[in-house]
Amino acid sequence: MAAPNIEAAHAFTTRLGGVSSGIYATLNLGLSVGDSKANVMENYAAVCAFLGIAPEDIVFSGQVHSARVRAVGRADRGALFGPPACEADGMVTADTGVALAVFAGDCAPILLHDPVAGVAGAVHAGWRGTVADVAGAAVRKMASEFGCSPSNVRAAIGPCISKCCFETGRDVADALCSALPCARESCVAPRGDKYMVDLKEANRLLLRRAGVRDIELSDECTSCRCDKYWSHRRTNGKRGSQAAIIIMKGPRQ
């Protein structure tokens, strides 16, 4: 049985504080966006030093804007030095010393932690993943795979594009309202022939529906604050990536 009250360290990175240059300046953590690998690895060294972990501890997946969630463990570490552990937009683990990382440049990064069961999760939720309820799928995976009680799970939704800037067509608004009927009142606002969509609130509601009660939301918009965060929309895709990272520390019993 997992030891109770397993602590976790976590971070939502910005685009500041690294060594990359040009359109990747300065703390780019994306390995496949065209930046120098040497610079990216130096950026990871700085982030890992801040978290008190080693680059070898990191696990990440190939993100495909899905509701796929995979359980990973110590054997999957070392993604910085090889292929991603899996193709999915959510990962969960019950192993200490495993740093789960998801990447974003406007999509919502979500970190999960059940300190009672000793389980952590990381989720990448763009609008497609949100409509597919990848956040809820991660909570359910934590429960089915490791016996978590959703009421013990703590969630943090990090900086992403906010309702002020996320303008979409009717297709996105209708898809979200179909998946989450209450979204029409709280997450979707018509503006002319377009719609403003609140990804953070939609994922908060989906987490609540999955049984999570302790949910914190960042109040920062990556598009408004493109000086501080990478924004896919504001840069037309010419950008680096920020990361959300969580790692449980300490022994298990």
Secondary structure, DSSP 8 states (H G I E B T S, - for coil): ---SS--EEEEE--S-SS---GGGTTT---SSSS--HHHHHHHHHHHHHHHT--GGGEEE-B--SS--EEE--GGG--GGGSS-S-B-SEEEE--TT-EEEEEESSSEEEEEEETTTTEEEEEEE-HHHHHTTHHHHHHHHHHHHH---GGG-EEEE--B--TTT-EE-HHHHHHHHHH-TTHHHHTEEEETTEEEE-HHHHHHHHHHHTT--EEEE---BTTTTTTTS--HHHHTT----EEEEEEE-S---
